Structure formats: C-alpha cells, structure tokens
Amino acid sequence: MRTARRVLEGVARKGGTITYGQLMGALGLRTEIPANRALIGTVLDDISRACAREHKPLLPALVHRKTAGIPRPSETFFRFVREELKVTVDDEDQFLQRQLDAVWRAYCVFQRW
C-alpha cells in the first residue's frame, strides 16, 4: 500500500490523474490478471480508509478508468465512499471534482487556484 500511496502522492503533486492501468504498471501488476485487478481495488480501498482516518482528501479519486468520454474512477470507488465511508454522494461528478480539487490543493506544488 505504501508504494501505491507514494505513486498517487507524486501524481497529486503534479496536479494530475492516473489510469488504473498506469498505476498497476507502476506497481508491477498486470491488468489482464484478474487477481491483480482485485488487488489494486483492495489497495485503493485501504488508501481511502487511511486518507479518511487522517482527515485528508481521497487520493484514489486520482485513479480513473481508461474510457472514452469523461475520465473518472470506477463505480466501485463511489460505492466504497457511500457504503464504507458513509459519505452521501448525490452528484458523483460534483463529489469527484471536490475531491480532485482538495487532493490537488493539499499536494500540488503547481497551484491552480
């Protein structure tokens, strides 16, 4: 989990996002292996829990699916936020933008604001 968190903190410092595949590659995991995909989900959940315990924005908000259209985290991310962290999310896009802004504000060396 520490390595994944360091990768996400590095992405946050640059004011960016990362795909699941890019994160998995940085950790030596392969997207085509189901056990690796399950592992990355568990790791991201653990990072979310740690961020919540530390009263910090959710670093896993930076991890997006590689799909056409608007990049965003998987539905699993939002389900975890609702069910495990007990956060009310009425509008996923607004929630995500608030999390991204909070992460970048907390970590980014290049101020956007």
C-alpha positions in Angstrom: 0.0 0.0 0.0 2.9 2.4 0.8 4.2 2.2 -2.8 0.8 2.8 -4.3 0.2 5.8 -2.0 3.6 7.3 -2.9 2.7 6.9 -6.6 -0.6 8.7 -6.0 1.0 11.4 -3.9 3.5 12.0 -6.8 0.6 12.3 -9.3 -1.1 14.7 -6.9 2.0 16.9 -6.6 2.0 17.3 -10.3 -1.8 18.2 -10.3 -2.6 15.1 -12.5 -4.6 11.9 -12.6 -3.6 8.4 -13.5 -5.4 5.4 -15.0 -5.8 2.1 -13.3 -3.5 0.5 -15.9 -0.8 3.1 -15.3 -1.0 2.7 -11.5 -0.9 -1.1 -11.9 2.1 -0.9 -14.2 3.9 1.3 -11.7 3.3 -1.4 -9.1 4.4 -4.3 -11.3 0.8 -5.6 -11.7 -0.8 -6.6 -14.9 -4.4 -5.5 -15.9 -5.1 -8.8 -17.7 -4.7 -10.8 -14.5 -7.9 -10.9 -12.5 -6.1 -11.3 -9.2 -4.1 -8.2 -9.9 -7.2 -6.2 -10.7 -8.8 -7.4 -7.4 -5.6 -6.5 -5.6 -5.5 -2.9 -6.9 -9.1 -2.5 -5.7 -8.2 -3.6 -2.2 -5.1 -1.4 -2.2 -7.1 1.6 -3.2 -9.8 0.9 -0.6 -7.1 0.7 2.0 -5.6 4.0 0.9 -9.1 5.6 1.0 -9.6 4.3 4.6 -6.2 5.7 5.6 -7.0 9.1 4.0 -10.3 9.2 5.8 -8.7 8.3 9.1 -6.1 11.1 8.6 -8.8 13.6 7.6 -7.2 14.0 4.2 -8.8 14.1 0.7 -9.2 10.7 -1.0 -6.1 10.1 -3.1 -7.8 7.3 -5.0 -10.0 10.0 -6.7 -7.0 10.5 -8.9 -7.3 6.9 -10.4 -9.5 6.9 -13.5 -10.8 4.3 -15.9 -9.3 4.5 -19.4 -12.5 5.0 -21.3 -14.0 7.3 -23.9 -15.8 10.3 -22.5 -15.3 11.9 -19.1 -12.5 10.2 -17.2 -13.5 9.2 -13.7 -13.0 6.5 -11.1 -14.8 3.2 -11.3 -18.3 2.7 -9.8 -16.5 0.7 -7.1 -14.8 3.9 -5.8 -18.2 5.7 -5.4 -19.8 2.6 -3.8 -16.9 2.4 -1.3 -17.3 6.1 -0.5 -21.1 5.6 0.1 -21.1 2.3 1.9 -17.8 2.1 3.8 -17.0 5.8 4.5 -20.7 6.6 4.9 -20.5 9.7 2.7 -23.6 11.0 1.0 -22.9 11.4 -2.7 -25.9 12.9 -4.6 -23.9 14.0 -7.6 -20.9 11.9 -8.4 -19.4 14.4 -10.8 -19.5 17.2 -8.2 -18.2 14.9 -5.5 -15.3 13.9 -7.7 -14.4 17.4 -8.7 -14.5 18.5 -5.0 -12.2 15.6 -4.1 -9.8 16.3 -7.0 -9.6 20.0 -6.0 -9.0 19.0 -2.4 -6.3 16.5 -3.3 -4.5 18.9 -5.7 -4.8 21.7 -3.1 -3.2 19.5 -0.4 -0.4 18.1 -2.5 0.2 20.1 -5.7 3.3 22.2 -6.0 1.8 24.0 -9.0 -1.1 26.0 -7.6 -4.1 26.1 -10.0 -6.1 28.3 -7.7 
